[in-house]
Amino acid sequence: MPVFRYKAVSNAGELATGELEAANEAEIVGKLRDQGLMPMQVSVASGSGGAVAKAGGGGAQTSWFTPKRVTADQLMSITRELATLLRAGLPLDRALETLIGLAPTPAVRTLLQGVRDDVRGGKSLSQALDARRDVFSRFYVNIVRAGEAGGALGAVLTRLADTMERNKELKGTIASAMIYPIILICVAVVSVMVLLLFVVPQFKSQFAQAGKSLPLPTTLVIAAGEIVHDWWWLLAIGVVVAVWWGRRLFASPAFRRRFDAWVLRRALLGELVAKIETARFSRTLGTLLGNGVTLLAGLSIVKETMGNAVMGDALDGVIASLREGKGFGRPLMATGVYPRLATQMILVGEESGRLEEMLNRVADVYDREVQVVIKRFLAVMEPVMILGLAVIVGFIVLSILLGVLGMSELVS
């Protein structure tokens, strides 16, 4: 049977680590619970081990690939583990102490130690997190503050971890969809570089010895090969400068709004971006409302999470209308940048007094819609990219063949 390494917590808050043999992880979890331990981490061990060893803390492992900052996945894991410990009845400072022992990296350990010290110094958890805005967003801090006010911090953190996991799944769907197009672009660039740097120069000297004027396509390809061969360093500098200038442009709010507006006007791409933003908007706002944050405060927080500046700025008018007593659904519909189905569902939820439930339903609907639109988007983009690669490579090959045919006519 495989050997599993585990980390668990006793009812007294002590950290227990060790290795056990079992058929699967579920059996390990059952054995630990029978021993009065709460399993926190279970993974397949590389070697066999023996008895349970108790420790007050497990050292964070470091390597060349250890991240220097707290990652989104680590933050999600911290949130879920803290929720589990609090719901099991551990005091907050003891739960944080336990998490320090479970810290996977030095960055996580340092973060948790700072939060623990602030909590022991008399600050609330939300205040301790608010002092570390480089890790904890305003959305995260306000959810925790609402949980503290309602006296259900463990349950609120569980819902927060669920929301973070669903947002991660949405990002993962988008990232997975971009793998194939990125590979195609890399193949296109490498193919063209190989042809220009290694294939074209072999024919250049032969064409020069022939002493005959070459066809225009052949002349263009040879000139392109010479530019790439002789001035590759200048082209590399140009790429670096272009990337730097592009990042600087996108840092400008005015340019970002113009670009985001342009994206929304594109047929498939605009539809995809609108649905991604709508799913994120609905889930985030629904989570905030479900944890006691007011609608006005929730909208101002959600605005900061929007990736599209145009859709984010549209919420300013919604907030202003809401303050004037004009409601939420109709002003959101009047912006014209959110999908009509989503705004209709939100309006129905507002009128029926089930806004939180309807927001979560909108998020589920548009999570599925995003997958459908991504498939449609790739179905159009992939053939276009393949055709573009074929045209570029075909043009280079045809240009060389035209030059060779010209030499053959000269010999005959």
Buried (B, 14 or more C-beta within 10 A) or exposed (E): EEBBBBBBBBEEBBBBBBBBBBEEBEBBBEBBEEEEBBBBBBEEBEEEBEEBEEEEBBEBEEEEEEEEEBBEEBBBBBBBBBBBBBBEEBEBBBBBBBBBBBBBBBBBBBBBBBBBEBBEEEBBBBBBBBBBEEBBBBBBBBBBBBBBBEEBBBBBBBBBBBBBBBBEEBEEBEEEBEEEBEEBEEEBEEBBEEBBEEBBBEBBEEBEEBEEEBBEBBBBBBEBBBEBBEEEEEEEEEEEEEEEEEEEEEEEEEBBBBBBBEBBEEEBBBBBBBBBBBBBBBBBBBBBBBBBBEBEBBBBBBBEBBEBBBBBBBBEEBBEBBEEEEBBBBBBBBBEBBBEBBBBBBBBBBEEEEBBBBBBBBBBBBBEBBBEBBEEBBEEBEEEBEEEBEEBBEBBEBBBBBBBEBBEEEEE
